[in-house]
Amino acid sequence: MPSAAPPFPAPVAAEVAVYDLDRTLTDTGSWAHFLRFWLAREAPWRVLLLPVVALGGIAYWQGALSRGQMKSWAHRWLIGPRVAEARLSAAALRR
């Protein structure tokens, strides 16, 4: 009699990188650290976009953007609107 397949697949070990962007896990935020890492190693040319990001900071200061919206603005300009998963994985491995 054939044995029945287990109801769930066996667990697989995985490496996990955690970026605590809102300080819920650590005493200090890691968002700025992550941005520095990304700009230094993956997209140094995006440093030229910092003045555009500053406009988001001014909009936040004036109350036109929430903190979350300002961070989304910065992510869009400094990291990019879409980044392939393979590129993110490769960057994480390079640390």
N, C-alpha and C positions, 0 to 999 in steps of 0.2 A: 504494500500500500504506500503511495507516495506521501511524503511528509508535507504538511501545509506550510506555506510561506509565513514567516513571522508578520504580525500585523503592522509593524513599524520597521523602517530600515535601521540598521545599526548606526549608532552615533559616529560622527566623523570629527576628528580633532581639527581645530582651525585656529589660526593666529588672528588676534583682534587688536586693532589700534583704537584707542578711545581719545577723542578730543572733547573735552568738557567746555563747550562754547559758552555756557551760561553759569558756570561755577556751581553746579549742583553736586559735583563729585569731588572737587578740589577747592583749596583755599584761594587759588588764583585762577583766572581764566586762561584758556589755552588758545583762544581765537586769534589773538595777535601773534602768538608764537607760531601757530599754523600758517597764518598769512606770511610771516617772515620766511618760514621754511619754503612755502610755495613760490614766493617771489625770488628767493635766492637760488633755488634749484630747478624749478620747473618753468617759470615764466618771467625771467628778469626784465624783459622789455615792458611788462605791465607796470613797472615802477613809474613809467611815464604817465600812467593814468591816475596817479595819486591826486592831482588837482581836481579831477572829475569826482573822485571819492570824497574829497573835501567839500564839494557842493552838497553831497548827502549829509555830511556832518553839520553843515550850516543849516540845512533844512530841518534836521533833527533839533538843533539848538533853537530854532524859531518855532518849533512845535508842528511843522508841516509833515514830519515823518515820525513814526514810533521808533523805538530802539531796534525792534525786529526788522522794520522796513529799512532802516539805515544799514543794518548788517547785511540784509539781502542786496542792497545797492552796492555795498563794498564787495561782496562775494561776486556779484555779476561782473564788476569791472576788474577786480584783481585776480580772480580765479578763472572766470569765464562763465557764460551762461550754460554751457554743456561741456562736461569733461568725461571722456570715455573711462569706463570702469577699469580697463586694462592699464590706462595711464596712471590712474590713482593707485592701483595695486603696485605698479612698478615704482612709483614714488615712495610708497610706504616701505617697500623692501630696501630702498637705498638709504633711508633715514639719514 
